[in-house]
Amino acid sequence: MLNFPDIDPVIFSLGPLKLHWYGLMYAIGFLAFWGLAHTLAKKEHTVVQPDDVGDLFFYGMLGVVIGGRLGSVLFYNFSYFLGDPLYLFRIWEGGMSFHGGLLGVIVVLWVFHRKKGCSFLHLCDFVAPAVPVGLGAGRIGNFINGELWGRATDVPWGMVFPGADALARHPSQLYQAFLEGLVLFVVLWLFAQKPRPVGSVAGLFLLLYGVFRFLVEFVREPDINLGFIAFDWLTMGQLLTLPMILVGLALMYQAYRKSGAPHRAH
């Protein structure tokens, strides 16, 4: 088994101010989105112009943070929230949900498309390739924090996480960083470089993320306050991911069924 790296979650402190690795990972994700979105906006036939990237970035960031917090509280800590509603606002205690952040971004994109008068699916196709880098960075932040660890294992790369117990566990955060970050980014970026039917890039994002997350959940420890949701194996992460897989498949089916000549995805 491997030794868990002893990394201080706080990079440095300046009086009462502390810079955490997890916060830095969020900043890297947001900056990566900014840079990639600017690159996509400079291409021909794009639905988002370079001058619009700033607005899309700002409101998208709000969607991620607000949606992610709401999702964490409602999906994973609802009973705790009922007993202490102010817990929703104590963001310094941690707790963010990808699925909540995704819903927050979808709301933002819907508002943006109504404001700009552009196609909603075109907009989703534009955004999708710029998202995975942030997902991967966030999972690396989870790993550095020693949280959201995997299930007990005897594989040679198993790790003992200080916040868990003395058992070697899957470093599932790194699995997710690799699949949801690196692999998903490479596949989507390459896929979006050629003309694709409208909705296919967003559909591929939902499908691949859903499949990757569903599979990794088999080696990720279920949330201690929830356990298995059904059948002694279905986790909350898998339950929330199933609709993504179905919607992703539906979007891709519709995109290619309706496509006569392909259109630019971004």
C-alpha positions in Angstrom: 0.0 0.0 0.0 1.0 3.6 -0.5 1.5 6.3 2.1 -1.0 9.1 2.0 1.0 12.3 1.3 1.1 14.5 4.4 0.0 17.8 2.7 -1.3 20.6 4.9 -4.7 21.6 3.5 -3.7 25.3 4.2 -1.1 26.6 1.8 -0.3 29.6 3.9 -1.8 31.9 6.5 -1.7 35.7 6.7 -3.2 36.6 10.0 -6.8 35.4 10.0 -6.7 34.8 6.3 -5.9 31.3 5.1 -5.4 30.0 1.6 -6.6 26.4 1.3 -5.6 24.0 -1.5 -9.3 23.3 -2.0 -10.0 26.9 -2.7 -7.0 27.1 -5.0 -8.4 24.1 -7.0 -11.7 26.0 -7.4 -9.8 29.0 -8.6 -7.8 26.9 -11.1 -11.1 25.4 -12.4 -12.7 28.8 -12.9 -9.6 30.3 -14.6 -9.4 27.2 -16.8 -13.0 27.7 -17.8 -12.3 31.4 -18.6 -9.3 30.6 -20.8 -11.0 27.7 -22.6 -14.2 29.6 -23.1 -12.3 32.6 -24.7 -10.5 30.1 -27.0 -13.9 28.6 -28.1 -15.5 32.1 -28.5 -12.9 33.1 -31.0 -13.9 30.3 -33.4 -16.2 30.7 -36.4 -20.0 30.2 -35.9 -19.7 30.4 -32.2 -22.9 31.1 -30.1 -20.9 33.1 -27.5 -18.8 36.1 -28.5 -15.5 36.9 -26.6 -17.2 40.0 -25.0 -19.9 37.7 -23.5 -17.5 35.3 -21.8 -17.1 37.6 -18.8 -20.8 37.6 -18.1 -21.1 33.9 -18.7 -18.1 33.2 -16.4 -19.5 35.4 -13.5 -23.0 34.0 -13.6 -21.7 30.5 -14.1 -19.5 30.8 -11.1 -22.5 31.9 -9.0 -24.5 28.9 -10.4 -21.7 26.5 -9.4 -21.3 27.8 -5.8 -25.0 28.4 -5.0 -26.2 25.3 -6.7 -23.4 23.2 -5.3 -24.1 24.3 -1.8 -27.9 23.8 -2.1 -27.3 20.4 -3.7 -25.0 19.3 -0.9 -27.5 20.3 1.8 -30.6 19.0 0.1 -29.3 15.8 -1.4 -26.8 14.7 1.3 -27.6 16.6 4.5 -31.4 17.3 4.4 -32.2 15.8 7.8 -29.4 17.9 9.3 -30.7 21.0 7.5 -34.2 20.4 8.9 -32.9 20.5 12.4 -30.6 23.5 11.7 -31.7 25.6 8.7 -28.8 28.0 9.2 -26.5 25.2 8.2 -27.2 26.1 4.6 -25.4 29.4 5.0 -22.4 28.1 6.9 -20.4 27.4 3.8 -17.1 27.5 5.8 -18.1 24.1 7.2 -17.7 22.6 3.8 -20.1 20.7 1.6 -20.5 21.1 -2.2 -22.3 18.8 -4.6 -21.5 18.3 -8.3 -25.1 17.6 -9.2 -26.3 20.7 -7.4 -23.7 22.8 -9.2 -24.7 21.3 -12.5 -28.3 22.3 -11.9 -27.2 25.7 -10.9 -25.2 26.1 -14.2 -28.2 24.8 -16.2 -30.4 27.5 -14.6 -27.7 30.2 -15.4 -27.4 28.9 -19.1 -31.2 29.1 -19.4 -31.3 32.7 -18.2 -28.3 33.6 -20.4 -29.9 32.1 -23.5 -33.1 34.0 -22.9 -31.2 37.2 -22.4 -29.0 36.8 -25.5 -31.6 35.2 -27.7 -29.3 32.3 -28.6 -30.1 28.5 -28.8 -30.0 26.9 -25.3 -28.5 23.6 -26.7 -25.9 25.5 -28.7 -24.9 27.3 -25.4 -24.7 24.0 -23.5 -22.5 22.6 -26.3 -20.3 25.6 -26.0 -19.8 25.3 -22.2 -19.4 21.5 -21.9 -15.8 21.2 -23.2 -14.6 23.9 -20.8 -16.0 22.3 -17.6 -13.9 19.0 -17.0 -10.7 20.8 -16.0 -12.5 22.3 -13.0 -14.0 18.9 -12.1 -10.6 17.3 -12.1 -9.1 20.1 -10.0 -11.9 19.8 -7.5 -11.2 16.1 -7.1 -7.5 16.8 -6.5 -8.6 19.2 -3.8 -10.7 16.4 -2.2 -7.7 14.2 -2.2 -5.4 16.8 -0.6 -8.1 17.3 2.1 -8.2 13.6 2.7 -12.0 13.5 2.2 -14.4 11.5 0.1 -12.1 8.5 0.2 -12.8 5.1 -1.3 -13.7 1.7 0.1 -11.3 -0.7 1.8 -9.1 -2.6 -0.6 -6.0 -4.8 -0.9 -4.8 -3.3 -4.2 -1.1 -2.2 -4.1 -2.0 1.5 -4.4 -4.5 1.5 -1.6 -4.0 4.3 1.0 -4.7 4.8 4.7 -6.5 8.1 4.9 -5.9 9.9 8.3 -9.6 10.9 8.6 -10.9 7.4 8.0 -9.4 4.4 9.8 -6.4 2.1 9.7 -7.7 0.3 6.5 -6.1 0.8 3.1 -8.6 2.4 0.8 -9.1 3.2 -2.9 -7.9 6.8 -3.7 -11.2 7.2 -5.5 -10.7 11.0 -5.6 -7.8 10.4 -8.0 -9.8 8.0 -10.1 -12.4 10.7 -10.5 -9.8 13.4 -11.2 -8.5 11.2 -14.0 -11.8 10.2 -15.5 -14.0 13.2 -14.9 -11.1 15.7 -15.4 -8.5 14.5 -17.8 -10.3 11.8 -19.9 -13.5 13.8 -20.1 -11.7 17.0 -21.1 -9.7 15.3 -23.9 -12.6 13.4 -25.3 -15.0 16.4 -25.3 -12.3 18.9 -26.6 -11.4 16.6 -29.5 -15.1 15.8 -30.2 -16.0 19.5 -30.3 -13.3 20.4 -32.8 -15.4 19.2 -35.7 -18.9 20.2 -36.7 -21.4 18.2 -34.6 -25.2 18.1 -34.4 -26.6 20.6 -31.9 -26.9 19.0 -28.5 -24.4 16.2 -29.1 -21.5 17.8 -27.2 -23.6 18.5 -24.1 -25.2 15.0 -24.5 -21.7 13.4 -24.6 -20.7 15.3 -21.5 -23.7 14.1 -19.5 -23.3 10.6 -20.7 -19.6 10.2 -20.1 -19.6 12.0 -16.7 -22.6 9.9 -15.7 -20.9 6.6 -16.7 -17.6 7.5 -15.1 -19.2 8.7 -11.8 -21.5 5.6 -11.7 -18.6 3.3 -12.0 -16.3 5.0 -9.5 -19.1 5.0 -6.9 -18.6 1.2 -6.7 -15.2 1.8 -5.1 -16.0 5.1 -3.3 -17.2 4.9 0.3 -20.9 5.8 0.6 -21.7 8.9 2.6 -21.7 7.9 6.2 -25.0 9.6 7.0 -26.8 8.0 4.0 -25.2 4.6 3.4 -26.6 2.7 0.5 -29.9 4.0 -0.9 -31.1 0.7 -2.3 -30.2 -2.9 -3.1 -27.1 -2.8 -0.7 -25.1 -1.2 -3.5 -26.8 1.9 -5.0 -25.4 5.1 -3.6 -26.8 8.6 -3.7 -24.1 9.6 -6.2 -25.3 6.8 -8.5 -28.9 7.7 -8.0 -28.3 11.3 -9.0 -26.1 10.2 -11.9 -28.7 7.9 -13.6 -30.8 10.9 -14.9 -27.6 12.3 -16.4 -26.9 9.1 -18.3 -30.5 8.9 -19.6 -30.6 12.6 -20.6 -27.2 12.4 -22.3 -28.3 9.4 -24.3 -31.6 11.1 -25.3 -29.7 14.3 -26.4 -27.3 12.4 -28.5 -30.1 10.3 -30.1 -32.1 13.4 -30.9 -29.1 15.3 -32.2 -28.1 12.7 -34.7 -31.7 11.7 -35.6 -32.5 15.3 -36.5 -29.2 16.2 -38.1 -29.2 16.5 -41.8 -26.0 18.4 -42.1 -24.0 18.8 -38.9 -23.7 22.2 -37.3 -20.9 23.8 -35.3 -21.2 22.7 -31.7 -19.8 25.9 -30.3 
